[in-house]
Amino acid sequence: MQFWRCECGKCEKYESGMPPQPCEGCDECGTAFAQRPGDHVQKIGHDWKPQFDGDAGKPARPICKRCYARGPKPEGA
């Protein structure tokens, strides 16, 4: 189990698989997760991939290509 934390210490993550992506981290201090204090870097934005709900025939919430986070609801959905 690996422990990851942002620079200000308000966001923490325990991970046993892949390390966190550079778009994951703290919105308050703007840093990505790191294991050691000197390794913090600025968090980058999500790389949104548009989705489409074939059953409803409408656009669905986008997904980040790196961390698979769900994005905001599209207008008209």
Secondary structure, 3 states (H helix, E strand, C coil): CEEEECCCCCCEEEECCCCCCCCCECCCCCEECECCHHHCCECCCCCEEEEEECCCCEEEEEEECCCCCECCCCCCC
